[in-house]
Amino acid sequence: MKTKGGTLVRSLALTSILLGVPFSVSAATLQVSPINIEVIGPATTATETLSNIDGKGVLNCQVRVYKWTQVNGVEKLEPTKDVVASPPALTIKEGANATVRIVRLNKSPIVAEETYRLLVDEIPSAPTKGTEAVAFAVRHNIPVFFAPAGLNTKIDWSAQAVKGGIRVIATNSGQRHIRVASLQMTGNGETDVYNNGLAGYALSGSSNGWLVKSKTIKSGSTIKITAKVNDAPITATVQVQ
């Protein structure tokens, strides 16, 4: 999840100095593991570990599961009763861990990949009396997949010239999701990097695209796309439309 917390903190700190008022920031101490959950049928449960690390006091957390769909890169989360998290709310002592169970309640067999998001929200404590504190509501957004064994992946890559660079598009016509990371393109003697980490997901039957900034690659250029898809390296050569 991307935030502008750093900018906000710097701005508030500067304001505090100029006005001569006390200033403190409530630091997030919630750590979650794993950051990606895949359950292969007939299994129907998984666990998530929540840890209160480097904290000063307890953490109060809320845990929810949403159905996750995607159409042409546009994602939607909807309430669901097919999969639940237990417990839905918990308190974690300083330095302690807690376990959340993710359970598929739908009794029908898993015949195709099912996609969900586990949202773990840290609920900030009230500021200490007499201080000007900024409390951040931290959210962890964790992909959850339930799928039968043996699903394939099939990806078609394309590229479009748009304002500011090239939109690199992955179209997923396979049976399971793809997770794209370390995305970059090479063309006209230059290599442009989108992100050395996670770029995003394209769910089965959908597509997703990422703007890679470039000043020299234009429509009609031939580019080489490299990335890691589900942790495996890929290379594709396409012509920019």
RAKA-V677552 format. One record per residue. N is the residue number from 0. RES is the residue in one small letter. PSI is psi in whole degrees, -180 to 180 (none if undefined). D_LAST is the distance of its C-alpha to the last C-alpha in Angstrom with 1 decimal. Layout:
BEGIN
n,res,psi,d_last
N,RES,PSI,D_LAST
N,RES,PSI,D_LAST
END
This chain:
BEGIN
n,res,psi,d_last
0,m,129,30.8
1,k,136,29.9
2,t,166,32.6
3,k,28,33.6
4,g,-41,37.1
5,g,-45,37.4
6,t,-41,36.8
7,l,-45,39.2
8,v,-46,41.9
9,r,-42,41.8
10,s,-44,42.1
11,l,-38,45.0
12,a,-43,46.7
13,l,-43,46.6
14,t,-42,48.0
15,s,-44,50.7
16,i,-44,51.8
17,l,-36,52.0
18,l,-13,54.0
19,g,31,56.1
20,v,155,55.5
21,p,149,55.2
22,f,133,51.7
23,s,157,50.6
24,v,131,47.5
25,s,110,47.7
26,a,138,45.8
27,a,133,43.9
28,t,10,45.6
29,l,125,44.1
30,q,138,42.4
31,v,149,41.0
32,s,132,40.5
33,p,175,38.5
34,i,5,35.2
35,n,124,33.7
36,i,125,35.8
37,e,123,35.3
38,v,121,38.2
39,i,124,38.4
40,g,153,40.6
41,p,5,43.5
42,a,146,43.7
43,t,8,43.4
44,t,156,44.2
45,a,169,42.9
46,t,151,44.2
47,e,132,42.9
48,t,127,45.0
49,l,130,45.3
50,s,137,47.0
51,n,96,48.8
52,i,144,48.4
53,d,31,49.9
54,g,166,51.0
55,k,87,54.0
56,g,-173,55.1
57,v,161,53.6
58,l,134,50.2
59,n,127,49.7
60,c,148,46.7
61,q,137,45.2
62,v,128,43.2
63,r,156,41.2
64,v,135,38.8
65,y,147,36.0
66,k,136,33.9
67,w,118,30.3
68,t,162,27.5
69,q,131,23.7
70,v,114,21.3
71,n,45,17.6
72,g,-10,18.7
73,v,120,21.5
74,e,149,24.8
75,k,135,28.2
76,l,132,31.6
77,e,146,34.5
78,p,148,38.2
79,t,151,39.4
80,k,0,42.7
81,d,-31,41.4
82,v,136,41.2
83,v,161,43.5
84,a,137,44.3
85,s,126,47.9
86,p,156,49.5
87,p,-15,47.4
88,a,144,49.0
89,l,160,50.8
90,t,130,52.5
91,i,124,52.1
92,k,160,54.8
93,e,128,54.1
94,g,5,53.2
95,a,166,53.0
96,n,157,50.5
97,a,150,50.0
98,t,130,48.4
99,v,133,46.4
100,r,134,46.1
101,i,119,43.1
102,v,129,44.4
103,r,113,42.8
104,l,-23,45.3
105,n,121,43.7
106,k,-9,46.0
107,s,148,43.6
108,p,150,42.3
109,i,108,38.9
110,v,-16,36.8
111,a,161,33.3
112,e,133,31.8
113,e,135,33.0
114,t,132,31.4
115,y,169,33.3
116,r,132,33.6
117,l,117,36.9
118,l,121,37.5
119,v,113,40.3
120,d,127,41.5
121,e,123,44.0
122,i,114,46.4
123,p,145,47.6
124,s,158,51.4
125,a,142,53.1
126,p,148,53.4
127,t,137,56.8
128,k,133,59.3
129,g,2,59.7
130,t,155,56.3
131,e,97,53.0
132,a,148,50.6
133,v,117,47.0
134,a,125,46.3
135,f,132,42.7
136,a,102,41.9
137,v,135,39.9
138,r,133,37.7
139,h,129,36.5
140,n,104,33.7
141,i,123,33.9
142,p,140,31.9
143,v,128,34.2
144,f,131,33.4
145,f,127,35.9
146,a,151,35.0
147,p,164,36.7
148,a,153,36.7
149,g,14,34.3
150,l,145,31.1
151,n,168,28.0
152,t,143,24.5
153,k,119,21.3
154,i,135,17.9
155,d,129,14.4
156,w,144,11.8
157,s,171,8.1
158,a,141,6.2
159,q,136,4.8
160,a,124,6.2
161,v,173,9.4
162,k,125,13.0
163,g,-8,14.6
164,g,-144,12.0
165,i,130,9.3
166,r,113,9.8
167,v,126,10.5
168,i,132,11.3
169,a,120,14.3
170,t,122,15.2
171,n,104,18.9
172,s,13,20.5
173,g,-172,23.5
174,q,-9,27.0
175,r,164,27.1
176,h,161,25.3
177,i,142,23.3
178,r,117,24.0
179,v,129,21.4
180,a,166,22.9
181,s,48,22.6
182,l,131,18.8
183,q,165,17.3
184,m,151,14.6
185,t,132,15.4
186,g,151,13.8
187,n,35,15.2
188,g,10,18.6
189,e,155,18.3
190,t,126,18.3
191,d,133,17.5
192,v,131,19.2
193,y,-51,18.6
194,n,132,22.0
195,n,-12,24.7
196,g,-144,26.1
197,l,130,24.9
198,a,-46,21.4
199,g,-169,22.1
200,y,151,22.4
201,a,114,20.6
202,l,164,23.4
203,s,131,23.8
204,g,8,22.0
205,s,-176,19.7
206,s,163,16.6
207,n,153,16.3
208,g,156,13.9
209,w,133,14.8
210,l,115,13.9
211,v,118,14.3
212,k,134,15.5
213,s,144,14.6
214,k,-15,15.7
215,t,-27,14.4
216,i,127,11.0
217,k,179,8.5
218,s,135,5.2
219,g,-17,6.1
220,s,152,8.2
221,t,130,9.5
222,i,156,10.9
223,k,126,13.8
224,i,130,14.3
225,t,146,18.0
226,a,175,20.0
227,k,125,23.1
228,v,117,22.9
229,n,42,26.4
230,d,2,27.7
231,a,136,26.5
232,p,141,24.2
233,i,156,20.9
234,t,135,18.4
235,a,142,15.0
236,t,125,12.8
237,v,162,9.1
238,q,135,6.3
239,v,128,3.8
240,q,none,0.0
END
